[in-house]
């Protein structure tokens, strides 16, 4: 399936993209689609997670399209390693799997978007656009898995339990900021932010940051 070239100006600052994918056909498809848009610049294509981490550190891309099922190091572990060193890089997870455990693990690793292989070009572009903007994108095929995994929120009780500082952290967490960015906004150390995030997750009865953000949004806390 081919994509119509983007009509945006070629003088626009390009979005520098690293592709980490081991399927040659998927590699070719992504390269062909993204190359049709002048604002996308493909830096490199690598075929395993270990090389993905090395390439990310070398190029420091704006965005990475990351497969989960990779040789040597899977995409979840690779994303965690990359996010530790390059917290501002955006990661779009691309996978053929839609099971709940993998979806939640992928988002907990720091991925900004989750797109299922075989999705339309429009969905892929929506995932890239959302990730670039600092938002979270879930493929419609897996969004319900995240929502169904959450316990029904009790807004009044939750608000009463969260401290003012935890509410400040939660608002920034919902915006997609990582611990370092939250710390910079609130003048806190990353370790202090980590403690607050852990406290928030305990009080909201969730297992990771994505679930905390969804609970907050569903309950109207932020």
N, C-alpha and C positions, 0 to 999 in steps of 0.2 A: 504494500500500500504506500503510495507516494504522498508527499506533502507539498502543498503549495508554498512557494517561497514567501517569506515575510516581506511586507512592503515597508518596514521601518527603515529609517536612514542608516546607511552603512557607517556613518560617522558616530553612531551611538557607541558608548563604551561596551565592548563585547563581554559576554558572560563566559568566563573561561571554565571549560568543562573537562573533567577526567572521567573516562568510562572504565569501569572494572567489571568485566564480563567474560566468561570462558566459552560461551557458545558462539562459534564463528558466524552463524546466521544472524543471531541477535546483534552481534557486533556490527555486522554489515548493515542491518536495518537501522540501528541507532545512528550510525555514521551517515547513512544516506538521508535520513529524516532531518537530523540536526544540521547537517551541512546545507540544507535548503533554506536556512534562516541566517541571514548575514550577522545577526547579533550574537550567534552562538559560535564560540571558537573551541574546537576540540583539541586539547593539548596532547593527549596520548590515550591509547587503548591498551590495557593490560589484562591478563587472563587468570590471575589468582590474587587472593587477598594479601599475601605477603608483598607481592610486587605493587599492589594497590596502595599499601601504606607507604612504601618507598617512593612511589610516583607522587603521592599527595605531598609528602614532605619536600620533594624536589621542586614541584611546580607550584605548590600552594594555590590550588585552583579556587574558584569561587563556588563551584558546585561539583559534586561527584554523583554519578549514576552507578550504584553499587548492587551487584547481584548478591544474593545470600548464599547460594550453593556454589562455593568456590573451592578450588584445590588449595591445599596447604593451610590456609587460614580462611574461615568462612567470613561472609560479609558482615555479620554481626560483630565478631571479634575485631575485624579490620576497622569497622566504623568506630568502635570504642577506642581503639588505639589512635586513630586519626583525630578524633574529637578531643582527646587528651592534649595533643600537641597543637592542633589547629581548631580551637573551639568555634571559630566563626565560619568555617567552611560548612556549606549546606550539603546534605546527603539525601538523595532520592533512592530508596530501596526498590529494587526491581526483582521480582521473584515469580515463580509459577505456583508457589504454595500459598494457601489461604487459611492454614490452621491457626487457631487462636494463640497457641504457645509461641509460634514463630513470629506472628504479627506483633504481639506484645513485647517479645524479646527484642525485635528489631527497633521498635519505637523507644524502648528503654535504653537501647545502646546509644541513643542520641540522634537517630535518623529523623529527618524533618518531614519526609514524605514516604508513602508506601504505595507502590504502583504494581499491579499484577501484570505479568507478561501476557501479551495478547490484547491489552487495553488499546483503545483507540488513540490516534495521534493527539486528538483534543485532550484526552485524559492525561497523557504524558506531558503535554505542554502545560496543563493546569497544575500538575504536580511540580514541575520545574518552576513555574511562576510563583506558586505558593511558597515553596522552599526558599526561593530567591528573596521573597518579601519577608522572610522570617516567620511565616505561618506554618501550621501543620496541615498536611494533606493526607487523607486516607482514601484509598480506592473504594468506590461504593461497594465492591464485593467483600471488603473486610471491615468497613466502618461499623457495621452492626455487631461484629465480634467484640470490638472494644467497648461499645456502649453496653452490650449485654453482660460484659464481665464486671460491670460496676454495680455496687449496691445502691439502692435508691437513696439519694441524699436527703438529709434532714437539715435544711438551711438554718433554721433558728438555733438548733443545737450546735451545728458546726461553727457558726459565727461566734457563739458564746464561748466555744472552746479555743478558737484561734486567738493568739495574741495580736496586738497591733502590728508588730514587726513581722509576724508570720503572714498576716494579710498583705503587707507590703511585698514580701517575697513571693507570695502566691500570685499576685497581680502580674509581676514580671515573669514568673514562670509560665503563666498563660500566654504571654506575649512571645514565648518561644526562646527566652534568654537562658543561657547556661549559667552555671554557678559563678564563673568569673565575671560575666557581664552583670549579673545581679549584684555581685559584690561591689563592682565599680559604681553602679547606680546608687547603692545604699551605703557606700563607704564601709563595707564589711569585708572581712577576709573570706576567701573561698571555703575554708574549714567552718567558719561560723555560718555561712550560707548553707553549707551541706547539713549542718546540725538543724537549722531551721526547716530545710526541705524534708529531712527525716521526720521531724516533729509534725509537719503538715501531713505527710503521708500516713503517719500513725493515727492522727486525729480524724482524717477522712476515711480511714480503713481501706486504703488502696496500696498497691504494690509498687507503683512507679510514678514518674513525673507526668506521663501522658494521662494516666487515669486521674491523677490529682487535678490536672487542668480541665478534663472533661467534667468531673464532678463539680468543680467550681463554676463552670459555665452553665451546666444544667441546673444548678441550685441558685444561679443568679448572684453568686458571691462577688463576682468581678464584672 
